[in-house]
Amino acid sequence: MVNTQLCLEALSALSGCNVEQTDSSSQLSPQDFINVVALKEFYKQEGFKELEYPSLGTLSLQDLDEQDLYSSPLPLTEGPSTAGPSESLRPVVRINPQDFFHPQFDYDFTNIKDGDTKFLRGNEPYFRPCGWNRVALRVTDRYDSGNSWLGTGKDSWPVSYHGHNMDGSLGIILTREESASDDPQFLDAAAASLVQGETTRGRGVYSTPNVKMAEKYSKSFKSNVDGKTYKVFLQNRINPKKRTKCQREDVWLIYVPEGATDVKTRGIVQESIRPYGLLLKQV
């Protein structure tokens, strides 16, 4: 397994929280974690300044990345803190590695090259994260529907990757395909945009099946464990019934209707995208 402290630093970099180790139950589950990371991007896109999340409290959505506050997460050691004022105000999230990670399913793709070998998940192409080291998240037996979504059979969900700042700023024109959302608000917005000659920036959460594209949106951080710099993003499964394909084949959207409450929005994300791997690569 990858060094636990390094994994916690990676989670800190992605979430904008200070993720610390605990021997008690984890404050957030892997599903909560993807919810927080994805909702941060969505609410920033909507112009909000803060995200409220159960058991976490208030999370600032200010563009702190430009100040490089996340590049070197706090060392989790005792003694006086060296954090700046903004860093010290970030929420603390306590994670128990025993119930958050699942080392039995870790897989190191660092030196693997698939070439022309084809893989499928949910009867759709699966582009494995070659060049990356995957730390497995403990997600088996966590959902009422069982584990078939995580398998390789016909009932499994396709694989997607979620990085940093993957939102409507991508400027993607949404198209009506068989897989597209039938929500009238979604279709009306797309139609109006085409009439006006504008791109439709879908309202919701973005991810991609393309590992190379995801790497462009990965989050970089310098580790206090070994002083090296790493990139990180999340590997997920996405519910094909909830996903909207975009004009660009390598971009998928989980659409959130206008007027959806915070609870409804969180529910849409939770039933649409499930994480199962933390991907790390040394820069």
Phi, psi and omega per residue, in radians:
M1 nan 2.511 3.040
V2 -1.069 2.557 3.136
N3 -0.815 2.210 -3.071
T4 -1.021 -0.720 -3.137
Q5 -1.084 -0.679 3.108
L6 -1.105 -0.698 3.110
C7 -1.101 -0.702 3.126
L8 -1.161 -0.640 3.072
E9 -1.123 -0.689 3.122
A10 -1.109 -0.736 3.095
L11 -1.116 -0.653 3.095
S12 -1.086 -0.786 -3.109
A13 -1.088 -0.728 -3.109
L14 -1.231 -0.702 -2.993
S15 -1.581 -0.393 -3.027
G16 1.363 0.228 3.081
C17 -1.884 2.937 2.980
N18 -1.675 1.807 -3.084
V19 -1.581 2.105 -3.092
E20 -2.110 2.758 -3.130
Q21 -1.489 2.522 3.074
T22 -2.461 2.733 3.051
D23 -1.629 -0.141 3.090
S24 -1.506 -3.022 3.123
S25 -1.154 2.569 3.132
S26 -1.132 2.457 3.126
Q27 -1.223 -0.600 3.091
L28 -2.204 2.478 3.012
S29 -1.489 2.930 3.038
P30 -0.959 -0.650 3.111
Q31 -1.144 -0.742 3.072
D32 -1.022 -0.656 -3.071
F33 -1.142 -0.810 3.107
I34 -1.150 -0.595 3.075
N35 -1.013 -0.845 -3.101
V36 -1.116 -0.830 -3.105
V37 -1.098 -0.780 -3.124
A38 -1.228 -0.725 -3.117
L39 -1.199 -0.543 3.049
K40 -0.973 -0.851 -3.110
E41 -1.144 -0.728 -3.105
F42 -1.111 -0.827 -3.090
Y43 -1.241 -0.535 3.014
K44 -1.096 -0.740 3.111
Q45 -1.051 -0.593 -3.127
E46 -1.446 -0.065 3.064
G47 1.614 0.165 3.133
F48 -1.402 2.754 -3.113
K49 -1.809 -0.314 -3.073
E50 -2.469 2.702 3.043
L51 -2.143 2.234 3.047
E52 -1.738 2.226 -3.139
Y53 -2.378 2.337 -3.126
P54 -0.958 2.415 3.136
S55 1.239 -0.094 3.134
L56 -1.966 -0.638 -3.113
G57 1.601 -2.491 -3.061
T58 -1.683 2.222 3.118
L59 -2.043 2.151 3.140
S60 -1.197 2.449 3.108
L61 -1.911 0.258 3.117
Q62 -1.103 2.666 -3.102
D63 -1.340 1.237 -3.094
L64 -1.343 -0.268 -3.127
D65 -1.032 -0.608 -3.117
E66 -1.114 -0.377 3.112
Q67 -1.614 0.034 3.069
D68 1.078 0.590 -3.114
L69 -1.361 -0.353 -3.088
Y70 -1.693 -0.074 -2.989
S71 -1.176 -0.451 -3.141
S72 -2.411 1.545 -3.099
P73 -0.979 2.716 -3.066
L74 -1.061 2.423 3.030
P75 -1.187 2.374 -3.085
L76 -1.623 1.082 -3.137
T77 -2.179 2.780 3.131
E78 -1.330 2.792 3.121
G79 2.053 3.077 -3.115
P80 -1.026 2.418 3.125
S81 -1.332 2.454 3.083
T82 -1.802 0.169 -3.070
A83 -1.266 2.592 3.027
G84 -1.342 2.989 -3.086
P85 -0.982 -0.765 -3.096
S86 -1.183 -0.705 3.133
E87 -1.093 -0.706 -3.072
S88 -1.202 -0.304 3.139
L89 -1.554 -0.120 3.133
R90 -1.194 2.492 3.128
P91 -1.051 2.543 3.059
V92 -1.671 2.267 3.093
V93 -2.076 2.160 -3.106
R94 -1.764 2.177 -3.065
I95 -2.090 2.319 3.007
N96 -1.663 1.944 -3.094
P97 -0.961 -0.498 -3.102
Q98 -1.152 -0.608 -3.128
D99 -1.859 0.068 3.138
F100 -1.906 -0.666 -3.139
F101 -1.822 2.760 -3.097
H102 -2.366 1.294 -2.996
P103 -0.995 -0.370 3.096
Q104 -0.997 -0.481 -3.074
F105 -1.945 0.245 3.021
D106 -1.058 2.611 3.112
Y107 -2.616 2.174 -3.130
D108 -1.663 1.861 3.114
F109 -1.635 0.141 -2.980
T110 -0.911 -0.782 -3.060
N111 -1.924 0.381 -3.130
I112 -1.745 2.406 3.048
K113 -2.237 2.090 -3.070
D114 -1.419 -0.411 -3.126
G115 1.026 -2.182 -3.123
D116 -1.619 0.061 3.126
T117 -1.152 2.307 -3.097
K118 -1.826 2.459 3.087
F119 -2.241 2.609 3.137
L120 -2.235 2.511 2.942
R121 -2.440 2.177 -3.074
G122 1.118 0.568 -3.116
N123 1.053 0.397 3.088
E124 -2.227 2.680 -3.110
P125 -0.995 2.382 3.078
Y126 -2.049 2.026 3.123
F127 -1.696 1.819 -3.043
R128 -1.137 2.632 -3.086
P129 -1.399 1.091 -3.139
C130 -1.095 2.394 -3.083
G131 1.659 -0.106 -3.096
W132 -2.041 2.742 3.056
N133 -1.862 2.088 -3.083
R134 -1.705 2.164 3.016
V135 -1.710 2.037 -3.063
A136 -1.290 2.453 3.075
L137 -1.721 2.574 -3.069
R138 -1.454 1.665 -3.070
V139 -2.183 -0.085 3.117
T140 -1.211 2.493 3.120
D141 1.046 0.485 3.130
R142 -1.821 -0.105 -3.055
Y143 -2.188 2.514 -3.094
D144 -1.075 -0.475 -3.096
S145 -1.395 0.008 -3.140
G146 1.559 -2.745 -3.042
N147 -1.991 0.130 -3.077
S148 -1.094 -0.491 3.112
W149 -1.052 -0.421 -3.041
L150 -1.705 -0.023 -3.057
G151 -1.519 -2.729 3.142
T152 -2.076 -0.024 -3.081
G153 -1.443 -2.982 -3.075
K154 -1.166 -0.402 -3.139
D155 -1.579 -0.014 3.138
S156 -1.297 2.797 3.120
W157 -1.682 2.586 3.067
P158 -1.098 2.762 -3.133
V159 -1.601 2.386 3.022
S160 -2.378 2.870 3.133
Y161 -2.179 2.450 3.133
H162 -2.150 2.179 -3.132
G163 -1.985 -2.682 -3.060
H164 -1.710 2.344 3.123
N165 1.085 0.563 3.023
M166 -1.542 1.662 -3.101
D167 -2.539 -2.862 -3.068
G168 -1.122 -0.181 3.097
S169 -1.157 -0.190 3.059
L170 -1.154 -0.349 3.083
G171 1.106 0.840 -3.029
I172 -1.597 2.352 3.078
I173 -1.511 2.081 -3.128
L174 -1.448 2.561 -3.093
T175 -2.162 2.716 3.073
R176 -1.516 1.852 3.059
E177 -2.132 3.062 3.133
E178 -1.050 -0.516 -3.111
S179 -1.529 -0.115 -3.056
A180 -1.215 2.738 -3.139
S181 -1.126 2.438 3.073
D182 -1.642 0.114 -3.138
D183 -1.084 2.159 -3.102
P184 -0.974 -0.659 -3.137
Q185 -1.107 -0.687 3.131
F186 -1.119 -0.828 -3.095
L187 -1.190 -0.672 3.106
D188 -1.100 -0.741 -3.138
A189 -1.120 -0.720 3.141
A190 -1.152 -0.752 -3.130
A191 -1.116 -0.779 -3.138
A192 -1.087 -0.663 -3.132
S193 -1.153 -0.689 3.135
L194 -1.160 -0.681 3.117
V195 -1.090 -0.683 -3.103
Q196 -1.469 -0.036 3.122
G197 1.254 0.467 -3.137
E198 -1.934 2.820 3.010
T199 -1.392 2.591 3.086
T200 -1.691 1.976 3.071
R201 -1.588 1.761 -3.046
G202 -0.996 2.412 -3.116
R203 -1.524 1.904 -3.139
G204 2.790 -2.647 -3.045
V205 -1.955 2.248 -3.104
Y206 -1.764 2.585 2.950
S207 -2.666 3.103 -3.071
T208 -2.519 2.544 3.015
P209 -1.475 -0.071 -3.033
N210 -1.675 1.950 -3.105
V211 -1.087 -0.698 -3.111
K212 -1.138 -0.650 3.088
M213 -1.191 -0.725 -3.141
A214 -1.044 -0.631 -3.131
E215 -1.082 -0.568 3.107
K216 -1.120 -0.422 -3.126
Y217 -1.917 0.313 3.098
S218 -1.286 2.826 3.127
K219 -1.813 2.260 3.127
S220 -1.725 2.528 3.082
F221 -2.652 2.647 3.078
K222 -1.714 2.187 -3.052
S223 -1.439 2.452 3.009
N224 -1.446 -0.164 -3.139
V225 -1.284 -0.839 -3.071
D226 -2.290 0.056 3.118
G227 1.314 0.077 -3.121
K228 -1.607 2.806 3.128
T229 -1.786 2.396 -3.106
Y230 -2.243 2.742 2.946
K231 -1.881 2.636 -3.132
V232 -2.570 2.471 2.893
F233 -2.685 3.112 -3.011
L234 -1.868 2.488 3.026
Q235 -1.830 2.268 -3.027
N236 -2.320 2.997 2.854
R237 -1.988 2.482 -3.080
I238 -2.100 2.357 -3.126
N239 -1.185 1.980 -3.075
P240 -1.102 -0.377 3.136
K241 -1.395 -0.292 -3.105
K242 -1.853 -0.163 -3.050
R243 -1.562 2.449 3.011
T244 -1.949 2.210 3.088
K245 -1.440 2.589 -3.140
C246 -1.836 3.053 3.125
Q247 -1.032 -0.669 3.027
R248 -1.386 2.134 -3.043
E249 -1.157 -0.338 -3.090
D250 -1.659 0.312 3.102
V251 -2.307 2.253 3.106
W252 -2.102 2.610 -3.094
L253 -2.236 2.361 2.903
I254 -1.712 1.879 -3.019
Y255 -1.352 2.350 3.070
V256 -2.023 1.997 -3.089
P257 -1.107 2.645 3.008
E258 -1.029 2.473 3.086
G259 1.492 -0.047 3.118
A260 -1.146 2.331 3.097
T261 -1.228 2.928 3.101
D262 -1.036 -0.715 -3.141
V263 -1.133 -0.763 3.119
K264 -1.118 -0.754 -3.140
T265 -1.071 -0.789 3.119
R266 -1.093 -0.667 3.117
G267 -1.133 -0.693 3.119
I268 -1.073 -0.798 3.131
V269 -1.107 -0.761 -3.053
Q270 -1.140 -0.607 -3.125
E271 -1.559 -0.037 -3.033
S272 -1.928 -0.556 -3.040
I273 -2.438 2.254 -3.086
R274 -2.221 2.251 -3.117
P275 -1.459 2.670 2.988
Y276 -2.553 -0.028 3.123
G277 -2.642 2.482 3.010
L278 -1.837 2.060 -3.036
L279 -1.785 2.247 -3.075
L280 -2.209 2.488 3.056
K281 -2.540 2.306 3.067
Q282 -1.307 2.336 -3.125
V283 -1.386 nan nan
